[in-house]
Amino acid sequence: MSAPIKPHWHQPSHPDIQEVIVNDTNFSTKSVSKVELPAFALFAKLSFPPCTMSSEASYATVQIDHGKHIDLNSDLLYLNHSCEPSLEVDAETFEIRVGPNGLRPGDELTVRKYSSSIVD
């Protein structure tokens, strides 16, 4: 298992849309929304930089194709897993979109899988 990533990017990286909550007691993090958006609206665009290509998968990467991953290099790393995610990652357009239920301030920001779009 990989060691947790120490943020090397300016924090907060997305202060208008996301708040990262760190719980040092149980060593966990989560992100909550700071915005209200309708279903399927654009939440964030994955840009290069700060994103970079990675040849290896890890808990901190998003798989975009067979054997291709990206490091987010931003606070978007703190999107947790959910079977009913509030966000969806589109690996073709490099966009993070709001899920079918819309988004309200305070909603936890989650995606379907840690590596987002598993294609391997």
C-alpha positions, 0 to 999 in steps of 0.5 A: 500500500502506498503512503498517503500523499503529502499535498505539494499543491497550493491549498485550498486548490478549489476554494470556490466549490470544495471544502476539504475536512481533515479528521486527525483523530481517525486519520480521514479526509472528506470533501463537501460542496460549497455550491449548489448545482443541478444534475449533470452540471459541470463541477470541475474540469481536469486540466493539465497542469495541475493533472499529470499523466501517470504510468502506475495506478494508485489510490491517488490516480484516476484511470482514463484508459487501459494502462493510463492514469492521471494524478489529480495534483489538487484537492480533488484527490479528497473525493471519497468512494460511494455506491451512490456518488454525488459526482461522476468523472468523465474520462473522455472529456476530463470533466467532473460532473454532478450526479443525477440528484444535483448538489447542495452546499454541505453535500459530501463529494463522492465518486463511484470508485477510488480510481473512478473509471476502471477499464483494465 
